[in-house]
């Protein structure tokens, strides 16, 4: 079955990772990745101390490749080492450092060790950290001590997928002490984070005065040319005929009455025709045509 094949491969990868973790202790081990290539299996080891993993003239790494071939029957395992730059944001390295410090200094200084680890993580730029130290600390009765600082999500999808969690153990005379470290790094995007977009203020361009004398002279010449062209156009245009002005006052009234009297005065043939119309009836055409002597 294909499903069994995939399950067996994943179990084998898990066993290889655990074997490397048990063999490489106190080297600042962060992560172990396994990639399958046409040439063979490629194992990537991320650590803060790559020199300890390689060893003198590569003795440690050659021994590790030989053990992987014999124990897990790998054909051509290729080990590649990566150096971790941000130590304060790696939960595995912090948990290992706390466990090593507890083994070195004992239970009496566990509070100082935890507070120093928290300060290192927050100075590296993390949002928050939580450290749990459980075991016979400091008395003979087992209990769990909790140290926390900053902001840390405890539920939801971010608490499952984005928060880095690591476990480690310290072997002491009183027994095994467990260490759990949870770190929320600065690259986590929270769903309740709101970003207010502000409108950009319009850039006002300031027009500076031109202090060049030549520019002002050219401007004056252009203005003179324009005014000269307008005066030439006015002189070349034909003069408009002025309409006679109406006279006002008594003189104008007298002239109007004189014009009326002239119209009322009739010629002699017109008078004769009117008289004939009154007395005789219709006028004689021959008499009207011949002028009086």
Secondary structure per residue as TSV (DSSP state, phi and psi in degrees):
chain	resnum	aa	ss	phi	psi
A	1	X	-	360.0	144.1
A	2	X	H	-71.0	-35.2
A	3	X	H	-62.2	-41.5
A	4	X	H	-64.7	-34.0
A	5	X	H	-64.6	-45.2
A	6	X	H	-65.4	-39.7
A	7	X	H	-63.5	-42.6
A	8	X	H	-64.9	-36.4
A	9	X	H	-65.4	-44.0
A	10	X	H	-65.4	-37.1
A	11	X	H	-65.0	-39.7
A	12	X	H	-65.5	-41.0
A	13	X	H	-62.7	-42.0
A	14	X	H	-62.8	-41.7
A	15	X	H	-65.7	-37.9
A	16	X	H	-64.0	-43.1
A	17	X	H	-63.7	-43.3
A	18	X	H	-67.0	-35.7
A	19	X	H	-64.6	-40.8
A	20	X	H	-67.7	-39.3
A	21	X	H	-65.1	-38.9
A	22	X	H	-71.3	-33.4
A	23	X	H	-79.8	-34.9
A	24	X	S	-101.7	90.4
A	25	X	-	-111.1	147.6
A	26	X	S	59.3	37.3
A	27	X	S	-119.3	8.3
A	28	X	-	69.1	48.0
A	29	X	E	-75.2	126.6
A	30	X	E	-101.5	-54.8
A	31	X	E	-154.0	155.8
A	32	X	E	-130.1	123.8
A	33	X	E	-118.9	145.5
A	34	X	E	-122.9	122.9
A	35	X	E	-123.6	139.6
A	36	X	E	-99.8	125.2
A	37	X	-	-123.4	164.9
A	38	X	S	-61.1	-28.5
A	39	X	S	-80.0	-23.7
A	40	X	S	154.1	-166.7
A	41	X	E	-84.1	132.9
A	42	X	E	-109.3	120.9
A	43	X	E	-110.7	119.6
A	44	X	E	-104.2	120.4
A	45	X	E	-111.6	118.0
A	46	X	E	-97.6	122.7
A	47	X	E	-146.3	157.6
A	48	X	S	-90.1	-14.0
A	49	X	-	-127.8	80.2
A	50	X	H	-67.3	-24.8
A	51	X	H	-64.8	-37.4
A	52	X	H	-69.5	-31.0
A	53	X	H	-70.3	-40.9
A	54	X	H	-72.9	-43.6
A	55	X	-	81.8	-179.4
A	56	X	G	-72.1	121.7
A	57	X	G	52.3	30.8
A	58	X	G	74.9	25.5
A	59	X	H	-69.9	-40.7
A	60	X	H	-66.8	-40.5
A	61	X	H	-73.7	-34.5
A	62	X	H	-67.8	-37.9
A	63	X	H	-65.8	-38.0
A	64	X	H	-66.9	-42.1
A	65	X	H	-64.7	-38.8
A	66	X	H	-65.2	-42.1
A	67	X	H	-65.2	-38.4
A	68	X	H	-65.4	-36.7
A	69	X	H	-64.9	-42.8
A	70	X	H	-75.9	-44.9
A	71	X	H	-74.5	-47.4
A	72	X	H	-103.7	1.1
A	73	X	-	56.8	49.1
A	74	X	-	-88.1	139.2
A	75	X	S	-73.0	-55.9
A	76	X	S	-140.4	75.9
A	77	X	-	-73.5	128.5
A	78	X	E	-113.5	117.9
A	79	X	E	-99.3	127.1
A	80	X	E	-120.6	136.8
A	81	X	E	-113.4	130.9
A	82	X	E	-117.3	140.6
A	83	X	E	-95.4	132.1
A	84	X	-	-86.3	125.0
A	85	X	S	-88.8	-46.6
A	86	X	-	-90.9	90.8
A	87	X	S	-72.7	-33.9
A	88	X	T	-71.6	-16.4
A	89	X	T	-102.6	6.7
A	90	X	-	-104.0	116.5
A	91	X	H	-68.6	-36.2
A	92	X	H	-63.7	-42.2
A	93	X	H	-67.6	-40.8
A	94	X	H	-65.0	-42.4
A	95	X	H	-64.1	-40.0
A	96	X	H	-66.2	-39.1
A	97	X	H	-63.3	-41.3
A	98	X	H	-65.3	-43.1
A	99	X	H	-63.9	-42.2
A	100	X	H	-65.0	-37.8
A	101	X	H	-67.3	-37.2
A	102	X	H	-66.9	-38.8
A	103	X	H	-67.7	-30.9
A	104	X	H	-82.3	-47.5
A	105	X	H	-99.3	-14.8
A	106	X	-	91.9	-175.9
A	107	X	G	-79.3	-21.5
A	108	X	G	-64.3	-24.9
A	109	X	G	-113.1	29.2
A	110	X	H	-70.2	-30.4
A	111	X	H	-68.5	-44.0
A	112	X	H	-63.8	-38.3
A	113	X	H	-63.4	-42.4
A	114	X	H	-67.5	-43.1
A	115	X	H	-66.9	-36.6
A	116	X	H	-65.3	-40.1
A	117	X	H	-64.1	-39.4
A	118	X	H	-64.3	-42.3
A	119	X	H	-65.4	-38.0
A	120	X	H	-64.3	-39.8
A	121	X	H	-68.9	-42.7
A	122	X	H	-69.6	-35.3
A	123	X	H	-67.6	-25.4
A	124	X	T	-73.8	-14.3
A	125	X	T	113.7	11.9
A	126	X	-	-77.9	154.2
A	127	X	S	-73.8	-41.3
A	128	X	E	-164.3	163.7
A	129	X	E	-147.5	147.9
A	130	X	E	-136.6	130.7
A	131	X	E	-122.4	128.2
A	132	X	E	-116.7	122.6
A	133	X	E	-116.8	115.5
A	134	X	E	-122.6	142.5
A	135	X	E	144.0	-163.4
A	136	X	S	-81.2	74.5
A	137	X	-	-127.7	123.0
A	138	X	S	-91.9	-5.1
A	139	X	S	-94.8	-173.2
A	140	X	S	-78.3	-14.8
A	141	X	S	-92.8	133.1
A	142	X	-	-74.3	140.6
A	143	X	E	-154.4	172.6
A	144	X	E	-118.0	127.5
A	145	X	E	-104.0	133.2
A	146	X	E	-116.2	127.5
A	147	X	E	-123.2	128.6
A	148	X	E	-146.2	154.2
A	149	X	E	-161.2	142.4
A	150	X	E	88.6	-156.6
A	151	X	-	-114.1	129.8
A	152	X	-	-144.9	130.3
A	153	X	-	-79.7	134.1
A	154	X	-	-109.1	-12.9
A	155	X	S	-146.5	166.2
A	156	X	S	96.9	-178.4
A	157	X	H	-68.1	-33.1
A	158	X	H	-66.8	-37.9
A	159	X	H	-65.6	-25.6
A	160	X	H	-89.0	-44.5
A	161	X	H	-100.0	-30.9
A	162	X	T	-99.1	-27.3
A	163	X	S	-82.1	133.4
A	164	X	E	-87.1	122.9
A	165	X	E	-122.3	137.4
A	166	X	E	-142.1	151.5
A	167	X	E	-124.8	146.4
A	168	X	E	-151.7	166.5
A	169	X	E	-138.6	141.7
A	170	X	E	-116.4	130.4
A	171	X	E	-96.6	113.7
A	172	X	-	-120.4	176.4
A	173	X	S	-66.7	-36.8
A	174	X	S	-74.2	-15.0
A	175	X	-	138.9	-168.4
A	176	X	E	-86.8	135.3
A	177	X	E	-116.6	124.4
A	178	X	E	-91.5	144.8
A	179	X	E	-128.9	128.4
A	180	X	E	-124.4	131.3
A	181	X	E	-125.8	128.9
A	182	X	E	-123.6	127.4
A	183	X	E	-130.1	132.9
A	184	X	E	-106.3	111.1
A	185	X	-	-78.7	170.9
A	186	X	T	-77.1	-12.8
A	187	X	T	-88.2	2.1
A	188	X	-	-77.8	130.6
A	189	X	-	-98.6	115.4
A	190	X	-	-82.5	141.8
A	191	X	T	-70.6	-24.3
A	192	X	T	-92.9	12.2
A	193	X	-	-84.1	125.2
A	194	X	-	-113.8	132.2
A	195	X	-	-113.0	120.4
A	196	X	-	-91.2	121.7
A	197	X	-	-92.3	120.8
A	198	X	-	-97.3	143.8
A	199	X	-	-73.8	139.1
A	200	X	-	-76.5	133.9
A	201	X	-	-71.7	137.9
A	202	X	-	-64.6	136.6
A	203	X	-	-79.7	123.4
A	204	X	-	-96.2	121.0
A	205	X	-	-86.7	125.6
A	206	X	-	-92.1	124.2
A	207	X	-	-90.9	117.1
A	208	X	-	-89.1	145.8
A	209	X	-	-71.8	141.1
A	210	X	-	-85.2	122.4
A	211	X	-	-98.5	8.8
A	212	X	-	-80.8	127.9
A	213	X	H	-70.9	-35.0
A	214	X	H	-63.3	-35.5
A	215	X	H	-65.4	-41.2
A	216	X	H	-65.6	-38.5
A	217	X	H	-64.0	-43.6
A	218	X	H	-61.9	-39.5
A	219	X	H	-63.6	-41.1
A	220	X	H	-64.1	-42.1
A	221	X	H	-61.6	-41.6
A	222	X	H	-64.5	-39.7
A	223	X	H	-64.1	-40.3
A	224	X	H	-64.6	-42.3
A	225	X	H	-60.8	-43.5
A	226	X	H	-64.2	-41.4
A	227	X	H	-67.0	-37.2
A	228	X	H	-64.4	-42.1
A	229	X	H	-62.6	-39.8
A	230	X	H	-65.9	-39.8
A	231	X	H	-66.7	-39.2
A	232	X	H	-62.1	-40.6
A	233	X	H	-63.3	-38.9
A	234	X	H	-68.7	-37.8
A	235	X	H	-70.8	-36.5
A	236	X	H	-75.8	-19.1
A	237	X	S	-70.4	141.2
A	238	X	-	-66.4	145.5
A	239	X	-	-71.4	140.5
A	240	X	-	-78.6	134.4
A	241	X	-	-70.7	126.8
A	242	X	-	-79.1	133.2
A	243	X	-	-75.9	145.7
A	244	X	-	-65.6	136.1
A	245	X	-	-85.9	142.0
A	246	X	-	-77.9	133.8
A	247	X	-	-80.3	141.8
A	248	X	-	-112.4	157.6
A	249	X	S	97.5	-160.5
A	250	X	H	-68.1	-36.2
A	251	X	H	-62.2	-41.2
A	252	X	H	-64.8	-37.1
A	253	X	H	-66.5	-40.6
A	254	X	H	-63.2	-43.5
A	255	X	H	-62.0	-40.5
A	256	X	H	-63.9	-40.3
A	257	X	H	-66.1	-38.8
A	258	X	H	-62.6	-40.0
A	259	X	H	-63.4	-36.9
A	260	X	H	-66.0	-44.6
A	261	X	H	-62.6	-39.5
A	262	X	H	-61.5	-40.7
A	263	X	H	-67.8	-33.8
A	264	X	H	-73.3	-30.8
A	265	X	-	-66.2	127.0
A	266	X	-	-107.1	158.3
A	267	X	-	-74.6	160.5
A	268	X	H	-58.4	-43.1
A	269	X	H	-59.1	-33.1
A	270	X	H	-69.0	-39.3
A	271	X	H	-63.7	-45.8
A	272	X	H	-60.5	-40.3
A	273	X	H	-65.1	-37.5
A	274	X	H	-68.1	-41.2
A	275	X	H	-63.3	-43.1
A	276	X	H	-62.5	-39.3
A	277	X	H	-62.9	-37.2
A	278	X	H	-70.3	-46.2
A	279	X	H	-89.5	-57.5
A	280	X	T	-94.4	-26.8
A	281	X	S	116.5	-133.6
A	282	X	S	-72.0	146.0
A	283	X	-	-76.1	157.2
A	284	X	-	-82.0	128.3
A	285	X	H	-71.0	-37.4
A	286	X	H	-68.4	-41.5
A	287	X	H	-66.7	-33.2
A	288	X	H	-72.1	-33.0
A	289	X	H	-71.7	-36.5
A	290	X	S	-85.0	127.6
A	291	X	-	-75.1	149.5
A	292	X	-	-75.6	145.4
A	293	X	-	-96.9	360.0
